């Protein structure tokens, strides 16, 4: 069978910082927490829905993903803004309570995110509208563009190696290639142009 055209193309869709802020502002409160959690930690929708309050460790500043796509648990380290967010939404709550709940207290389930995200994208004037996986790409894309090593991004996302990250986000880190070329250049000295005689056009 022939592969689908463009199946191996890099995933370019991610939100700019101002788009992410507009999206958050357009979300209802319960869904805003879920979206911010995705942008803050780079987790999948299903991983976020399964999180319990006890899965946030204030001492480590990290989340514990007990069940991931690979079947293996992993820890997700958080930056200062993400630590402040997860500390705020878990403070004083029972440890076995779902971290993210709907406004009526029920759990987020399969496809519950689709309609509110479409509505929020429309209200935030984000076109084309983003799907929830785009939030994960947004986390990864901005980390790579700010110089995070691809191995670090791969580990946080739960990939076993850097191949997927290189494929989908490597193009966002051109400075890595540029800096590597400059750091390994040969030192040939300053160009000596004194002995160069410019060519003169032949007489007609």
Secondary structure, 3 states (H helix, E strand, C coil): CCCCCCCCCCCCCCCCHHHHHHHHHHCCHHHHHHHHHHHHHCCCHHHHHHCEHHHEECCCCEEEECCCCCCCCEEEECCHHHHHHHHHHHCCCCCCCECCECCCCCECCCCHHHHHHHHHHHHCCCCCCCCHHHHHHHHHHHHHHCCCCHHHHHHHHCCCCCHHHHHHHHHHCHHHHHHHHHHCCCCCCCCCCCCCCCCCCCCC
